[in-house]
Amino acid sequence: MTTGNTKHDQELMKKINKELVLHLIREKGPISRAELARVSNMSSTSIGRIVSEFIELGFVKETEEKTSGVGRKAVLLDINPASVYVISLELDQNATKIGLVDFNGNINLSQKVNYDPRANHYESVLKLICNSVEEFLSGHNIDKSKIIGIGIAVPGIIDAQKGTVIFSPQLGWENVDIVKYFEEKLRLKTTIDNVIKSRALAENVHGSTKGSKRTALINFGTGVGSALIVEEEIYRGATNSAGEIGHTTVDPHGRLCECGRIGCLQTYITEEALLQEAKIYKNISNVNEIFVSADSGEKWATRLLDRVYTYMGIAVCNVICMYNPDTVILSGKLIDKRPKIIDIIAKKVDELIWDPFKNTYNVKGSNLGESAGILGVSTSVINKYIDIEM
């Protein structure tokens, strides 16, 4: 007699086996059924049954036969990237990136929509983005039946379960129900998440920390944030707010932050903070001019940047002490503008880090760049879809 618990355990084991097989095909494909059985330690019968189900669902395809010159040819298996697609969005202060991501994590198409969120009510911005997504789909003749959902990466505090932006200083939004708006307008299942968490997940699945057990990503741009990936899962904290280091207080008598508080870390690191202080010394219009001034030997620019690098190093040290990651990824607009900053910050970290943590981490840059947010949130959508289908 099979009890309810036994049946549940059997179903759970089947689900785990399916996830393992799909993961192996994604990681090692093209791969034969025999090789799948060997590396998974599963029977050929179980592999055959799972693979047949994946082929029927369209997740997996049989590729051209491979021959070693001896014996029978082996039919290889690989992910079918065209089986399903995700529309991925990354919202930022002045623009939204739109991408069409396939089942294998490739960005097939992309475009950018510019706006000024502070000059418009949030509904105007959301309407503009929804209209842009519809034009994106129709303009590229995308088969909407293959779209399994929309993923949206947003800066700020996000309630991923309820689908709301609780507070986004960069966008100036508070308590905005994005998921409800998109699902009503576009009739597609919609998922949202914090953009830094999405980028960290992308780095762990597709990027430079693939295989890392504990990855921390720190983003320096219009804001400062961090995220932690543990065993390929996003560490969220009690309210999905873990990692908001940009709003930790470094000087209670310091500068006013856009969040309304005084002395937040990001008031010393962001592009806007850099520009405000630089204008005390010189009439400049963008951050790149500060770097140019420093390269030309202007002492005010050299001192300003050195202080910023120190604050960045402190931020990294704090994350290392809190999370003890094996890898730290530095990303964001400031890093993208000057990749050599990574080495400067890594040196600062080595100088500032508490002795017990020395040589326990690796500081590196992103190899996904501006694509990370779109790829990360599409991964979340695909994982949910697989979870349902399995």
Residue pairs with C-beta under 8 A, 6 or more apart in sequence:
15 390
17 40
17 42
17 46
17 50
18 50
18 53
18 54
18 390
19 386
19 390
20 40
20 42
21 36
21 40
21 42
21 47
21 50
21 51
21 54
22 54
22 59
22 60
22 386
24 31
24 36
24 39
24 40
25 31
25 36
25 54
25 60
25 77
25 78
25 79
26 79
26 104
28 35
28 39
29 76
29 77
29 78
29 79
30 63
30 66
30 76
30 77
30 78
31 76
31 77
31 78
32 66
32 74
32 75
32 76
32 77
33 44
33 47
33 48
33 51
33 75
33 77
34 44
34 74
36 42
36 47
36 51
36 77
37 43
37 44
37 46
37 47
40 47
51 60
51 77
54 60
55 61
55 62
57 83
57 389
58 80
58 83
58 84
59 79
59 80
59 83
59 103
59 386
60 77
60 78
60 79
60 80
61 77
61 78
61 79
61 80
62 75
62 76
62 77
63 75
63 76
63 77
63 78
64 76
65 73
65 74
65 75
65 76
66 73
66 74
66 76
67 73
79 103
79 104
80 103
81 102
81 103
81 104
81 106
82 102
82 103
82 146
83 103
83 146
84 102
84 103
84 146
84 147
84 148
84 382
84 385
85 100
85 101
85 102
85 103
85 108
85 142
85 146
85 147
85 148
86 100
86 101
86 147
86 148
86 149
86 150
86 151
86 378
86 381
86 382
87 98
87 99
87 100
87 101
87 133
87 136
87 137
87 147
87 149
87 150
87 151
87 188
88 98
88 99
88 100
88 101
88 107
88 150
88 151
88 152
88 153
88 373
88 374
88 375
88 377
88 378
88 381
89 96
89 97
89 98
89 99
89 129
89 133
89 150
89 151
89 152
89 153
89 374
89 377
90 96
90 97
90 152
90 153
90 195
90 198
90 373
90 374
90 377
91 129
91 152
91 153
91 154
91 155
91 171
91 195
92 155
92 170
92 195
92 222
93 117
93 155
93 170
93 171
93 222
94 114
94 115
94 116
94 117
95 112
95 113
95 114
95 115
96 112
96 113
96 115
96 129
96 132
97 110
97 111
97 112
97 370
97 373
97 374
98 110
98 111
98 112
98 113
98 129
98 132
98 133
98 136
99 107
99 108
99 109
99 110
99 371
99 374
99 378
100 107
100 108
100 109
100 110
100 136
100 140
100 142
101 107
101 108
101 374
101 375
101 378
102 108
103 382
105 205
105 206
105 375
105 378
105 379
105 382
107 371
107 374
107 375
109 136
109 140
109 142
110 374
111 132
111 136
113 128
113 129
113 132
115 125
115 128
117 125
117 171
117 172
117 173
118 172
122 171
122 173
122 176
123 181
125 171
126 176
126 178
126 181
126 182
127 185
130 181
130 182
130 185
130 186
133 150
133 186
134 186
136 142
137 144
137 147
144 188
147 188
148 189
148 381
148 382
148 385
149 188
149 189
149 190
149 191
149 381
149 384
149 385
150 182
150 186
150 188
150 189
150 190
150 191
150 381
151 190
151 191
151 192
151 193
151 198
151 374
151 377
151 378
151 380
151 381
152 178
152 182
152 190
152 191
152 192
152 193
152 377
153 192
153 193
153 194
153 195
153 198
153 199
153 373
153 374
153 376
153 377
154 165
154 168
154 171
154 178
154 192
154 193
154 194
154 195
155 168
155 169
155 170
155 171
155 194
155 195
155 196
155 222
155 223
155 225
156 165
156 166
156 167
156 168
156 169
156 170
156 171
156 173
156 194
157 165
157 166
157 167
157 168
157 194
157 239
157 240
157 241
157 244
158 164
158 165
158 166
158 192
158 193
158 194
158 240
159 166
159 239
159 240
160 191
160 192
160 193
160 194
160 236
160 240
161 240
162 177
162 179
163 177
163 178
163 179
163 180
163 190
163 191
163 192
164 175
164 176
164 177
164 178
164 179
164 192
165 171
165 173
165 174
165 175
165 176
165 178
165 192
166 174
166 175
167 173
167 174
167 175
167 259
168 174
168 176
169 223
169 257
169 258
169 259
170 222
170 223
170 258
178 190
178 192
179 190
179 191
179 192
182 188
182 190
183 189
183 190
191 377
191 380
191 381
191 384
192 377
193 234
193 376
193 377
193 380
194 225
194 227
194 240
195 219
195 225
195 373
195 377
196 217
196 219
196 225
196 226
196 227
196 243
197 227
197 234
197 236
197 243
197 376
198 372
198 373
198 375
198 376
198 377
198 379
198 380
199 217
199 219
199 227
199 331
199 366
199 368
199 372
199 373
199 376
200 215
200 216
200 217
200 227
200 228
200 229
200 234
200 329
200 376
201 227
201 229
201 234
201 376
201 379
201 380
202 368
202 371
202 372
202 373
202 374
202 375
202 376
202 379
203 209
203 215
203 217
203 229
203 329
203 331
203 366
203 368
203 372
203 376
204 210
204 212
204 215
204 229
204 232
205 232
205 375
205 376
205 379
206 368
206 375
206 379
207 329
207 366
207 367
207 368
207 372
208 329
208 364
208 365
208 366
208 367
208 368
209 215
209 229
209 327
209 329
209 364
212 229
212 325
212 326
212 327
213 230
213 231
213 326
214 228
214 229
214 230
214 231
214 323
214 324
214 325
214 326
214 327
215 228
215 229
215 325
215 326
215 327
215 328
215 329
216 226
216 227
216 228
216 229
216 319
216 320
216 323
216 325
216 327
216 328
216 329
217 226
217 227
217 229
217 328
217 329
217 330
217 331
217 366
218 224
218 225
218 226
218 245
218 315
218 316
218 319
218 328
218 329
218 330
218 331
219 225
219 226
219 331
219 332
220 269
220 270
220 312
220 330
220 331
220 332
220 333
220 334
220 335
221 270
221 271
221 332
221 333
221 334
222 270
222 271
222 272
222 333
223 246
223 266
223 270
224 245
224 246
224 265
224 266
224 269
224 270
224 315
225 243
225 244
225 245
225 246
226 243
226 244
226 245
226 315
226 319
227 234
227 235
227 242
227 243
228 234
228 235
228 242
228 243
228 323
228 325
229 235
235 242
235 243
235 323
236 242
237 243
245 265
245 315
245 318
245 319
246 264
246 265
246 266
246 269
246 270
247 257
247 259
247 261
247 264
247 265
247 266
248 264
248 265
248 318
249 261
249 262
249 263
249 264
249 265
250 263
250 264
250 265
250 268
250 311
250 314
251 262
251 263
252 262
252 263
253 262
253 263
254 262
254 263
254 264
254 267
254 268
255 262
255 263
255 264
255 267
255 268
255 273
256 262
256 267
257 263
257 264
257 266
257 267
265 311
265 315
266 273
267 273
268 307
268 308
268 311
269 308
269 311
269 312
269 315
269 334
271 287
271 333
271 334
274 287
274 290
274 304
274 308
275 284
275 286
275 287
275 290
277 304
278 284
278 289
278 290
278 293
278 300
278 301
278 304
281 300
281 301
281 304
282 289
282 293
282 298
282 300
282 301
284 290
284 293
287 334
287 337
288 337
290 301
290 304
290 305
291 301
291 305
291 337
291 338
293 300
293 301
294 301
294 302
294 304
294 305
309 341
309 344
309 345
309 348
310 348
310 352
312 341
312 345
312 348
313 345
313 348
313 349
313 351
313 352
314 352
316 328
316 330
316 345
316 348
316 349
316 363
317 349
317 352
317 353
317 354
319 325
319 328
320 328
320 349
320 353
320 357
320 360
320 361
321 353
321 354
321 357
324 357
324 360
325 361
326 360
326 361
326 362
327 361
327 362
327 364
328 361
328 362
328 363
328 364
329 364
329 365
329 366
330 341
330 342
330 345
330 363
330 364
330 365
330 366
331 365
331 366
331 369
331 372
334 341
335 341
335 342
335 365
335 366
336 369
336 370
339 365
342 363
342 364
342 365
345 363
346 363
349 363
350 358
366 372
368 375
